[in-house]
Amino acid sequence: MPAIAGDCEAVRRIAYELVETKAKEGVAYVEIRYSPHLLANCSVSPIPWGQAEGDLTPDEVVQLVNQGLQDGERDFHIKARSILCCMRHMPSWSPEVVELCKKYRNNSVVAIDLAGDESLKVEDTSGHKEAYEAERCGIHRTVHAGEAGPPAMIKEAVYLLKTERIGHGYHVLEDPELYKELLRTKMHFEVRTPRGGSRVPQAPRRERRWCLAAGRALGCTEHTAAHSKHVAEETDPALAEDMKDRANFSINTDDPLIFNSNIYTDYGIVKDYMGFTEEDFKRVNINAAQSSFLPEKEKQELLNTLYEAYGMVPNTS
């Protein structure tokens, strides 16, 4: 992140090359998430990463990312959108994030996110609460909660911040009543595959993506060979529970540069160590498309693409 912060061409180019990478993986649609403030070096306080003050504002970061995504869509023929992140440790940035979501809502940006360390004790979180008034503006909302934090963080995301999706949410199982309620309301969980060992801190950029054909991913399990054998023993129990209860969840790649992962490695892990079948992959990908933040017309087009690829008849009930 520090290597590209403040560099206009690098910010645009990375967004463009991300779309290229996803196209090569057979992805039909991707939602990326990032913090505009962490890539800026002007009109942001404090200036991140110890940079000298420059001339790249958070607003200009969003413009550059949008341009890179749109150029990538044109050249690689997939759909790409972005989610702008508020950061838990910097609530003072959050009001501007929602303003950027409003400004660019018809220009590649589809939602707002709250990301970062759940264990941080921040004295004044009013900036986050103000940002999540985004609901009144019709801006879609997701929140990272219950990854390291307790079920109370998930409750806050659902009932205070009015989130439509939960990033991670593993600790929901510690509150059976909450889990039961979220199953009833079909809350969507953005599940990341287990890695074994300890989790690294969350990087600002995340990706959600869907593969056009589960079979293609299922055929690439040799990419999982580098993962240690104890991954199977440490497989996240939340994912197994979600499968058993047919929860509304999707499989997502987490911090691919840090974990050296892609859609194939992640699908390989859950296939080899959790017994996912082709039908399971189809189901979670349909879940993902249905819970995407695309406008309804584009969402239906995405679903039709998946139904055709999977040889499925749409459920019209």
C-alpha positions as CSV (number, residue, x, y, z in Angstrom):
1,M,0.0,0.0,0.0
2,P,2.7,2.6,0.9
3,A,4.4,1.8,-2.4
4,I,1.6,3.2,-4.5
5,A,-0.1,5.7,-2.2
6,G,0.0,9.2,-3.7
7,D,1.0,7.8,-7.2
8,C,-1.8,8.7,-9.6
9,E,-0.7,6.3,-12.4
10,A,0.0,3.4,-10.0
11,V,-3.5,3.7,-8.4
12,R,-5.2,3.7,-11.9
13,R,-3.0,0.9,-13.2
14,I,-3.5,-1.4,-10.2
15,A,-7.3,-1.1,-10.6
16,Y,-7.0,-1.8,-14.3
17,E,-4.7,-4.8,-13.8
18,L,-6.9,-6.2,-11.1
19,V,-9.8,-6.4,-13.6
20,E,-7.4,-8.2,-16.0
21,T,-6.4,-10.7,-13.3
22,K,-10.1,-11.4,-12.5
23,A,-10.9,-11.9,-16.2
24,K,-8.1,-14.5,-16.5
25,E,-9.6,-16.3,-13.5
26,G,-12.9,-16.6,-15.3
27,V,-14.7,-14.1,-13.0
28,A,-18.0,-12.6,-14.3
29,Y,-18.3,-9.8,-11.7
30,V,-16.0,-8.4,-9.0
31,E,-16.6,-5.9,-6.2
32,I,-13.3,-4.6,-4.9
33,R,-13.0,-2.6,-1.7
34,Y,-10.5,-0.1,-0.6
35,S,-10.0,3.0,1.5
36,P,-9.5,6.2,-0.6
37,H,-7.9,7.9,2.3
38,L,-5.1,5.3,2.6
39,L,-4.1,6.0,-1.0
40,A,-4.2,9.8,-0.7
41,N,-1.5,12.2,0.3
42,C,-3.5,15.4,0.3
43,S,-6.6,16.6,2.0
44,V,-6.4,13.8,4.5
45,S,-5.3,14.0,8.1
46,P,-3.1,12.4,9.2
47,I,-1.4,11.7,5.9
48,P,-1.0,7.9,5.9
49,W,2.2,5.9,5.7
50,G,4.4,8.8,6.7
51,Q,4.2,10.3,3.2
52,A,5.1,13.9,2.5
53,E,2.1,16.0,1.5
54,G,1.4,15.7,-2.2
55,D,-1.6,16.5,-4.5
56,L,-3.7,13.3,-4.6
57,T,-6.9,13.7,-2.6
58,P,-9.3,10.9,-1.6
59,D,-11.8,12.2,-4.2
60,E,-9.1,11.9,-6.9
61,V,-8.2,8.4,-5.8
62,V,-11.8,7.3,-6.4
63,Q,-11.8,8.9,-9.8
64,L,-8.5,7.1,-10.7
65,V,-9.8,3.7,-9.4
66,N,-13.1,4.2,-11.3
67,Q,-11.1,4.9,-14.5
68,G,-9.0,1.9,-14.1
69,L,-12.0,-0.4,-13.5
70,Q,-13.9,1.1,-16.4
71,D,-10.9,0.7,-18.8
72,G,-10.6,-2.9,-17.5
73,E,-14.2,-3.6,-18.1
74,R,-13.9,-2.4,-21.7
75,D,-10.7,-4.4,-22.4
76,F,-11.4,-7.6,-20.6
77,H,-15.2,-7.9,-20.9
78,I,-16.2,-8.5,-17.3
79,K,-18.1,-6.3,-14.8
80,A,-16.2,-4.5,-12.0
81,R,-17.5,-2.3,-9.2
82,S,-16.0,-0.9,-6.0
83,I,-16.9,-0.5,-2.3
84,L,-15.4,2.4,-0.4
85,C,-14.1,1.6,3.1
86,C,-14.4,3.5,6.3
87,M,-11.6,2.5,8.7
88,R,-12.4,1.7,12.3
89,H,-9.3,3.5,13.6
90,M,-10.2,6.7,11.7
91,P,-13.9,7.7,12.2
92,S,-13.1,11.2,11.2
93,W,-12.6,10.0,7.6
94,S,-16.0,8.3,7.5
95,P,-18.3,11.2,6.7
96,E,-16.2,12.0,3.6
97,V,-16.4,8.3,2.5
98,V,-20.2,8.4,2.5
99,E,-20.1,11.7,0.5
100,L,-17.8,10.0,-2.1
101,C,-20.2,7.0,-2.3
102,K,-23.0,9.5,-3.0
103,K,-21.0,11.4,-5.6
104,Y,-19.9,8.3,-7.5
105,R,-22.8,5.9,-6.9
106,N,-23.6,5.9,-10.6
107,N,-19.9,5.7,-11.6
108,S,-18.5,2.3,-10.5
109,V,-19.1,2.8,-6.7
110,V,-21.8,0.5,-5.3
111,A,-21.5,0.5,-1.5
112,I,-19.8,1.6,1.7
113,D,-17.9,-0.7,4.1
114,L,-16.5,-0.5,7.6
115,A,-13.2,-2.3,7.9
116,G,-10.3,-2.6,10.3
117,D,-9.4,-3.9,13.7
118,E,-12.5,-4.7,15.8
119,S,-10.6,-4.7,19.0
120,L,-9.6,-1.0,18.8
121,K,-11.1,1.3,21.4
122,V,-11.9,4.5,19.6
123,E,-13.3,7.3,21.9
124,D,-15.5,8.9,19.3
125,T,-17.2,6.7,16.7
126,S,-19.8,9.2,15.7
127,G,-18.2,9.5,12.3
128,H,-18.9,5.9,11.5
129,K,-22.5,6.2,12.7
130,E,-22.9,9.3,10.6
131,A,-21.5,7.5,7.6
132,Y,-24.0,4.7,8.0
133,E,-26.8,7.1,7.7
134,A,-26.0,6.1,4.1
135,E,-29.1,3.9,4.4
136,R,-31.3,6.9,4.1
137,C,-29.5,7.9,0.9
138,G,-30.0,4.4,-0.7
139,I,-26.4,3.5,-0.5
140,H,-25.7,-0.2,0.0
141,R,-23.8,-1.2,3.2
142,T,-21.5,-4.0,4.4
143,V,-19.5,-4.3,7.6
144,H,-16.6,-6.4,8.6
145,A,-17.8,-7.8,12.0
146,G,-17.3,-10.9,14.1
147,E,-14.0,-11.8,12.5
148,A,-12.0,-11.2,15.7
149,G,-14.7,-9.4,17.6
150,P,-17.6,-10.9,19.6
151,P,-21.2,-11.3,18.5
152,A,-21.9,-7.9,19.9
153,M,-20.0,-6.4,16.9
154,I,-22.3,-8.2,14.5
155,K,-25.3,-6.9,16.4
156,E,-24.0,-3.4,16.1
157,A,-23.5,-3.9,12.4
158,V,-27.0,-5.2,11.9
159,Y,-29.1,-3.1,14.2
160,L,-27.2,0.1,14.5
161,L,-25.3,0.4,11.2
162,K,-28.1,-1.3,9.2
163,T,-25.7,-3.5,7.2
164,E,-27.0,-5.6,4.3
165,R,-24.0,-8.0,4.4
166,I,-21.6,-9.2,7.1
167,G,-17.9,-9.6,6.3
168,H,-16.6,-12.7,8.0
169,G,-19.1,-13.0,10.9
170,Y,-17.5,-16.2,12.3
171,H,-18.3,-15.4,16.0
172,V,-22.0,-15.3,15.3
173,L,-22.0,-18.9,16.4
174,E,-21.3,-17.9,19.9
175,D,-24.8,-16.3,20.0
176,P,-27.3,-19.0,18.8
177,E,-30.3,-16.6,19.0
178,L,-28.5,-14.0,16.8
179,Y,-27.4,-16.7,14.4
180,K,-31.0,-18.1,14.2
181,E,-32.3,-14.6,13.5
182,L,-29.8,-13.9,10.8
183,L,-30.6,-17.2,9.1
184,R,-34.3,-16.2,9.2
185,T,-33.7,-12.8,7.6
186,K,-31.2,-14.4,5.1
187,M,-28.4,-12.1,6.0
188,H,-25.5,-12.6,3.6
189,F,-22.1,-13.6,5.0
190,E,-19.0,-12.8,3.0
191,V,-17.0,-15.9,4.1
192,R,-13.2,-16.1,3.6
193,T,-11.5,-19.4,3.3
194,P,-9.5,-20.7,6.3
195,R,-5.7,-20.5,5.9
196,G,-4.4,-22.4,8.9
197,G,-2.3,-20.6,11.6
198,S,-3.1,-17.1,12.8
199,R,-4.9,-14.5,10.7
200,V,-2.9,-11.4,9.6
201,P,-4.5,-8.0,10.1
202,Q,-6.9,-7.0,7.5
203,A,-5.6,-5.1,4.6
204,P,-7.6,-2.1,3.2
205,R,-8.4,-3.7,0.0
206,R,-10.8,-6.7,-0.3
207,E,-12.3,-8.5,-3.2
208,R,-15.6,-10.3,-3.8
209,R,-15.8,-12.3,-7.0
210,W,-17.8,-14.9,-8.7
211,C,-16.6,-17.6,-11.1
212,L,-18.5,-18.1,-14.3
213,A,-18.3,-21.9,-14.1
214,A,-17.7,-23.7,-10.8
215,G,-16.3,-26.6,-12.8
216,R,-13.4,-24.5,-14.0
217,A,-12.5,-23.8,-10.4
218,L,-13.0,-27.3,-9.3
219,G,-10.5,-28.5,-11.9
220,C,-7.7,-26.5,-10.5
221,T,-7.1,-28.1,-7.1
222,E,-3.4,-28.6,-7.8
223,H,-2.9,-25.0,-6.7
224,T,-3.7,-26.0,-3.1
225,A,-0.6,-28.2,-2.8
226,A,1.4,-25.4,-1.1
227,H,-1.0,-25.3,1.8
228,S,0.0,-27.2,4.9
229,K,-1.9,-30.3,5.9
230,H,-3.2,-28.7,9.1
231,V,-5.4,-26.4,7.2
232,A,-7.9,-29.3,7.2
233,E,-7.8,-29.5,11.0
234,E,-8.2,-25.8,11.4
235,T,-11.0,-25.3,8.9
236,D,-13.3,-22.6,10.1
237,P,-16.3,-24.2,12.0
238,A,-18.5,-21.3,10.9
239,L,-18.2,-22.3,7.3
240,A,-19.2,-25.9,8.1
241,E,-22.1,-24.6,10.2
242,D,-23.2,-22.3,7.4
243,M,-23.2,-25.2,5.0
244,K,-25.2,-27.4,7.3
245,D,-27.8,-24.7,7.8
246,R,-27.9,-23.6,4.2
247,A,-27.1,-20.1,5.3
248,N,-26.9,-17.2,2.7
249,F,-23.1,-17.0,2.2
250,S,-20.5,-16.8,-0.5
251,I,-16.8,-17.8,-0.7
252,N,-14.5,-14.8,-1.1
253,T,-10.7,-14.3,-1.5
254,D,-9.1,-12.4,1.3
255,D,-6.1,-10.2,0.8
256,P,-4.7,-12.2,-2.2
257,L,-1.3,-10.5,-2.2
258,I,-0.7,-11.3,1.4
259,F,-2.0,-14.8,1.2
260,N,-0.7,-15.4,-2.3
261,S,-4.2,-16.7,-3.2
262,N,-6.7,-16.5,-6.0
263,I,-10.2,-17.9,-6.8
264,Y,-8.7,-21.3,-7.6
265,T,-6.7,-21.8,-4.4
266,D,-9.7,-20.8,-2.3
267,Y,-12.1,-23.0,-4.1
268,G,-9.5,-25.8,-3.9
269,I,-9.3,-25.5,-0.1
270,V,-13.0,-25.8,0.5
271,K,-13.3,-28.6,-2.1
272,D,-10.4,-30.7,-0.7
273,Y,-10.8,-30.0,3.0
274,M,-14.6,-29.4,3.4
275,G,-16.0,-31.6,0.7
276,F,-17.7,-28.9,-1.4
277,T,-19.4,-30.4,-4.4
278,E,-20.0,-28.7,-7.7
279,E,-23.6,-28.1,-6.6
280,D,-22.4,-26.4,-3.4
281,F,-20.3,-24.0,-5.5
282,K,-23.2,-23.3,-7.8
283,R,-25.4,-22.5,-4.8
284,V,-23.0,-20.1,-3.0
285,N,-22.2,-18.3,-6.3
286,I,-25.9,-17.8,-6.9
287,N,-26.1,-16.5,-3.3
288,A,-23.3,-14.1,-4.1
289,A,-24.9,-12.8,-7.2
290,Q,-28.3,-12.4,-5.5
291,S,-26.6,-10.5,-2.7
292,S,-24.5,-8.3,-4.9
293,F,-24.8,-4.5,-4.8
294,L,-25.6,-4.2,-8.5
295,P,-28.8,-2.4,-9.6
296,E,-31.6,-4.9,-10.1
297,K,-31.4,-5.0,-13.9
298,E,-27.7,-5.7,-13.9
299,K,-28.0,-8.2,-11.1
300,Q,-30.6,-10.1,-13.1
301,E,-28.3,-10.1,-16.1
302,L,-25.5,-11.5,-13.9
303,L,-27.8,-14.2,-12.5
304,N,-28.9,-15.2,-16.0
305,T,-25.2,-15.5,-17.0
306,L,-24.7,-17.9,-14.1
307,Y,-27.9,-19.9,-14.7
308,E,-26.8,-20.4,-18.3
309,A,-23.3,-21.4,-17.4
310,Y,-24.6,-23.8,-14.8
311,G,-27.4,-25.2,-17.0
312,M,-29.9,-24.2,-14.3
313,V,-33.5,-23.1,-14.5
314,P,-34.0,-19.9,-12.5
315,N,-36.1,-20.2,-9.4
316,T,-39.1,-17.8,-10.0
317,S,-40.7,-18.4,-6.7
